[in-house]
Amino acid sequence: MAHNPHRRTAGPDQAAPGRPVVHDLLPVAGVPMTLRAYLNTPEGLGYNLLDGLCCRDEPTVEHQAIVGNIIGLLQRYARGSGFGRALPAINVDLGERNQPAPDACLVSRERCAALHGRALHGIAPDLCVEVLSPSTAGYDRGHKAKLYARHGCREYWIVDGRHRRVEVYRTGGHTAFCPGRRLRLRRGFPH
């Protein structure tokens, strides 16, 4: 059995005589996982289920600051335009083996009916935003991008905080993203 640093043992009053009770509090990244087990993970801890594997990023303070700034911009846009809702790290239920959670997203009023519980069900948000981390860049540029496009995401932003750049991809009505523009930004990134 792999070592899980998030395991704890119960007190002696909760264990069988002479044996501690072990509780798995958190799943182990890279380990196969069922949808039921995934749905029992704690909320807000950055888990994704990709091809049946649990994936987790432990974001840095800078990463979270960028996400916070993006959420603020998207919320102002959504309120001002009446477009829908801007959300941080909502699960996107794309089937038994895929439950990605973009760092930020924008969901149109038409798609808001699919929002309930912990997820947007059966369809991707209109806009998905991923802030790159060394441990997740491969998923963000590869598997997650393909999943989002295949399930109706219209625009995908990959934010590179280190280089202060946003890569914008659009589907153009297709099931794959077309290369878009690269924007260099001064605002929205921590100093």
Secondary structure, DSSP 8 states (H G I E B T S, - for coil): ----TTEEE--GGGS-TT---EEE-S--TTSB--HHHHHTS-TTS-EEEETTEEEE----HHHHHHHHHHHHHHHHHHHHHT-EEEEES-EEE-STT-B---SEEEEETTTGGGEETTEEESS--SEEEEE--TTTHHHHHTHHHHHHHHTT--EEEEEETTTTEEEEEE-TTSSS-EEEEEEE-SSSS--
